[in-house]
Amino acid sequence: MDRNFKVRVTVGVSMFIIALIGLYTFNSVPFKLIYGFCSLIALIELFSFFKRKSGGLNLFLTILEVVFLAWGTIFVAHTDVDYFWYIILGVPGYDIFAYLFGKLFGGKVFKKSRPFPHISKNKTWEGTILGLTMAIGLVTLKMAINGSFETDWIYLLCGPLALMGDLFESFLKRKFDVKDSNEIVIKNPIFNKLEMLVGGSEGHGGFLDRIDSTAFACTILLIISSL
């Protein structure tokens, strides 16, 4: 098992535990503050991209990502704990299982197992399909427990929206010629220490890479719920 995988698992489990503690203490205010802090650092990482490359299209893509981060934070600030469970199960759930199954089974079922080679070449059909299946299954199970499928069915979109958010950020980074969202700011000693909180010092992304899918999914869900 490579070091990158171990760090991802350790950071993922740690962040999940912290999220649970935050969700169930002081009316989930600590969790909302932590998420807002992560969004702020993600914004700093995003703006650092312009040190690498600027341009009209890149500016437009950056504005879109800013909207996702801002509206995603608004969604988190106003949503109830029960609803945010759907987000946790559907969005990080997709990310975790897609990565895990991609590592375990990638290329073993589909010979040409690269569904998005020009945007995210490391994604596999096996990981994507099984990740979406697990995400939708977990959200459905939570709805069955709550007995709320008729009112909360829209949250079945969490997995697909997580995939779309991840692909958008991958496209954004390709346009800026950036591999990991933190690779520019991490050179600053202050951010180098800060990025260790999300495993960013290990060469697999920073805060933006951790919450990109959540921000995108929450934004779309906020728009749909407003309508």
HELIX and SHEET records of a PDB file:
HELIX    1   1 ARG A    3  LEU A   23  1                                  21    
HELIX    2   2 PHE A   26  SER A   28  5                                   3    
HELIX    3   3 VAL A   29  SER A   48  1                                  20    
HELIX    4   4 PHE A   49  LYS A   51  5                                   3    
HELIX    5   5 GLY A   56  HIS A   78  1                                  23    
HELIX    6   6 VAL A   81  PHE A  105  1                                  25    
HELIX    7   7 TRP A  125  ASN A  146  1                                  22    
HELIX    8   8 PHE A  149  ASP A  152  1                                   4    
HELIX    9   9 TRP A  153  LEU A  157  5                                   5    
HELIX   10  10 CYS A  158  PHE A  176  1                                  19    
HELIX   11  11 VAL A  185  LYS A  187  5                                   3    
HELIX   12  12 PRO A  189  GLU A  195  1                                   7    
HELIX   13  13 MET A  196  VAL A  198  5                                   3    
HELIX   14  14 GLY A  200  GLU A  202  5                                   3    
HELIX   15  15 PHE A  207  SER A  226  1                                  20    
END                                                                             
